[in-house]
Amino acid sequence: MENKANIVILERNSVGPDIPVSCFEALGNVTYYPNTVTEEEIRERTRNADIIIANKAPMGEASLKDSPHVKLICEFATGFDNCDLAYCKSRGIKVANVVDYSTPMVAQHTFTLALALVQKLAHYDTYVKSGEYSAQDRFSNFDIPFTELEGKTWGIVGMGHIGRRVAKIAEAFGCHVITYSITGNNKDTTYELVEKEVLLQESDFLSLHCPLSDLSRNFIDRAALQKMKQSAILINVARGPVVNNRDLYEALIHNEIAGAGLDVLEKEPLEPSNPLSLLKDSSQIIITPHLAWGSVEARTRCVQETYKNVEAFLKGECRNIVNP
């Protein structure tokens, strides 16, 4: 590959238009596209690409068969489920991701959701702004009960960088932390490792931080939700399909759990056909638009780390390669 590589950034806006990405111009000839969705668009835009930078755009035979020069695909992300790794390996295409760039923000958002739900913040904010507080004759109001994190059990699925950070914060709030390993490969004894049934039955808060796989898809389904406490709060900042959205809807409308905070959904953006779109009570459910990873600092780190991945590759080095 020549020193001046042809670099195609297919989803420049996936890191936000406010974050500069001009640093890549020091590494080659760069072509930018705000967003790329279809396989046809990918084929057309990557015909002469040596290096592709993507996020959600599908990277497989159908989209890359007419792109003979591609040697590296870099993700503006940790996840790489948009890449057909077997196909890329058959072509000699390396795939690199970015790790641990969003840990502080995702952990922070986990507790933002949990605290907003358990403390009924939306209800009390509305109560004040509606004028009801000004009209009452007492200094306080707590018509909907709220509770503390202190002394509660916090369950975690996925003890990677984010899961471990969440565990530390939960402990700081006075929670007892229990964990479950979907793969069975977690041998860390720092926190109590339990079976799935125990996790579901004992968790007052259950937060999901696992990758999407055949093992984790629909991990939280109707059967799982029925085993949880009625007072439990579910937080999903992992991948949307880890939670069956229709089953969660049924559990919420029947008050089988107390609430849910979601940053990810089965299909994004939220579709009108998703029954969760019908739920408007923010004391019961809060849905944010897949932004838990997206602080200014995290998105800046994402670009910087992707730059380092490309730079290393051009030097003949392997950095964050997921398909060696």
N, C-alpha and C positions, 0 to 999 in steps of 0.2 A: 504493500500500500504506500502510495506517495505521502510525503510529509503533509502536503496540503490535501487533507481528506475532505470529501464531500459529506458534510454533516447536515442531516435533515431533522429539524425539530417539528414533529407532527402535531404536538399539543402544547404549544407555547403558553397558552393561557391557563393550563392546568396548574401552574404554579402562581398564577395571578399576574395580571398585566402590570402591577405595581412593583414586581420583583425583577430587577434587570437580569437579562440572560446574555448580554453581549460578550461576556467573558469567553464564550465558545469560539468567537471569531479569531481568537489568538491560536486556535488549534486547527483551523481549516476554513473551507468555504461553507458558510452556513446559510441555509434556507429555512425560513420560519413560516409556520402555518398556525393561526390562532387555535384551530381545532380540526381534528380529522376523525371521522367516524366510520365510514364505510370501507369495505375491502377494495372497492373500485378506486376510491380516493387514494388509499395507501399505495396501490399498484402504480398509479399515475405519478405520485409524488416521490416515490423512492426508487425509480428506475435507475438513477445514476448515483444513488446513495452508497457511501461506504459505511457510514455510521448513522443509525436511527436513534433518536431520542423520543420516547413515547411515554404513555401512562396507561390509558385504557384501550387504545387502538389495538385491534386483534392482530397479532403477529404470528402468522402461520403460513401454510403452503398457499392457500387461496389468495392471501394478500401480498406474499413476497415472491411468488414464483417468477415474476417478471423483473426481479431486482437482483441481478447476478453478482453485484459487487459488494453486497452487504456482508460485513465481517463482525459487526458489533451492534447490539441493541442495548441501549441504556434506558432504564426506567426512571422517570421522575417520581419514584415511589419505592416502598419496600416490597409490596406485592408484585408478583410477576405472573399471575394466573391468566393474563391476556396473551402470554407467550406459549406457543407449542414448543416445549423444550426438546422433545424428541425430534421434531422437524428441524429446529435450529441446529441441533447437534449433527444431524445428517448432512446439513449444509456447511458445517464448520463455523456457524455463527455463534459467537459468544453472547451471553445475556448477563448484564450487570444490573444490580439494584442498589438502593441506598438504605443503609441500616441505621437505626437508632437516632435518626434526625428529628423525629417528632415525639419522642418519648415524654419530654416534659409537658408538652401541650396536650397530648392525648390523656395523660394521667390527670392533668388539671381539669380537662373537660369531663372526665369520668366523675369527678367530685362536684363539678358545676351542676351536672344533671342530677346527681344523687341528692345534693343539698337542696336544690330548687324544688325537687319533688317531696322530700321528707319534711321540709319546712313550709310547704304550701306557699311559696313566695309569690307565684302568679296571683293566687287568690287574695293575699293580703295587700299586694301592690295595687290591684284593682279596687279593693275595698277603700283604700285611702284616696286614690285618684278619682273615684266615682263621687266623692263627697260624703259617703256614709260615715267615715271616721269623723269628719268635722261636725256632723249632725248629732253624734252620740254624746251622752253626758258623762262618760267615763274616760279615763286616760288610756286604757288599753283595750284590746279585743283579741280573742282567741276562740272564735266560734267553730273553727275546724281544728281539731287537735293535731299537734305536731310532736315529733319525738327527737331524741338525741342519737348520735352515732355511738357515743360512749356505751360500752358494754354489749354492743350488737355483734353479730357474727357476719363477717364479710367473706363471701365466697368468690374465688377467682378461677376462671378457666383460661389457661394460657399464661405460663410463667416465663415469658421472654422478658425483654427489657422493660416493656410497658407494664406487664403483670407484676413484675418485681417492684417497680416504682409505686404502683398502686397499693401493693401490700404494705410498703413502708408508710405511706400516707395514712392508710386505714389504721395501722397500728398507732400512729401519732394521734389519731382521733379517739383512740381507746377501744378499737375493735379487735375481736379475736378473728384471725385470718385462717381460713381453710382453703385448700386448693384441690383441683381435680385435673388429672392428666389424660387428655383424650387419646394420646398415642401410647401412654403407658411408659414413655421414655424419661419422664421427669424423675430424677433420683435426688433432687434437692430436698434436704431434710430441714431446711430453715423454717418452713411452715408445715402445718399438719396436712398431710395428703390423705384424702378420703375418697370413698367410692361415690359414683354419681348420685345414687339415691340419697346418701347422707348429705352431699352437697346441696341437693335440692330441698331436702327437708329441714336443714338447719340454717341455711343462709337467710339473713334478714336483708342483705344486699348481695346481689349476684352480678358480677361484672365479667364481661366476655372480652378476651384479648387474644384469641387464637386465630391462626390462619384459616382460610377456607380450604377444606379438603372433603373427600368423600366421608371421612370420619366425623367432621364437624358440621356438615350440612344438615340442617334441621335438628341440630343438637337440642335446641329448645323447641319442643313441639307440644301438642296437646297433652300427651302423657306426662311430659316433664313439668309443665305448668300446673297440672293438677296435684303434683307432689309438693309444690312450693307452699310456703306459708301465705295465708291471705294478707298478711301485713308486709310481704316481701316486695322489694323493688328490684327490677331487672334493668341492667344497663348494658347496651350493646354498642361498643365502639370498635368491634372487630370487623366482620364482614356481614352484610345484610342477610344472606341465606343461612347463616348460623341459627337464626330465629325464624320460625315459620310465622309469617306475618298474619295470616288468617287465624291461626291458632291463638296467637297473642291477642288479637282483636276479641275473640270469643272469651278468653280468660279475663280481659279487662271489663267487657260489658257485663259479665257475670260476677264481677268482683272476686275472682279467684286469686288474684294478686292485687297489691295496692297500687302499683304504678310501674311505668316503664319509661326509661330515657334512651332514645335511639339516635345515633348519628349516622346509621347506615340502614339500608332497606334492601329487600329482595331485588327490586329493580329501581334504579335511580335515573332521573329524579323521580320523586313520588308520583305514582300514577293515580288518576281518579278511581281506577278499578281496585286499588289497594284499600281494603276496608279500614285500615288505620287512618286513612284520610278523613273518615267520618267522625273521628273522635276529636272534639274541640276543647275538652277540659284540661288545661295545662297543670292542674293539680293531680291529674291521673296519668297523663302522657305528655312528654316533650319530645319533639322530633326536630333535630337540627340537620341542615343540608350538607352532610358529609364534610364538616369543617373542623373536626376535632384535631386534625393533623396540621391545620393551616394557619397557625400564628405567623406573623411577619418573620420572626426569628427562625421558625421551623422551615418555612418555605425558602428562606435564604440559605439555610444549611443544606436543604435538598439540592438546590442549584449548585452550590459549592462542591458538594460531594459527588454529584454527577459529573461536574467538570473534572474532578480528580480521577474519576473512573475512566473518562475518555483520555485524559492526559497519560494515565498509566498504560492504557492499551496501546497508544501510539508509541510508547517507549518499549513495547514488547513485554510489559508486565501485566499480571493478572490481579485485578483489584475488584473485590465484591462480585466475582463471577459466580453465577449460581448453577451453571452447567459446564463444569470443567471437562 
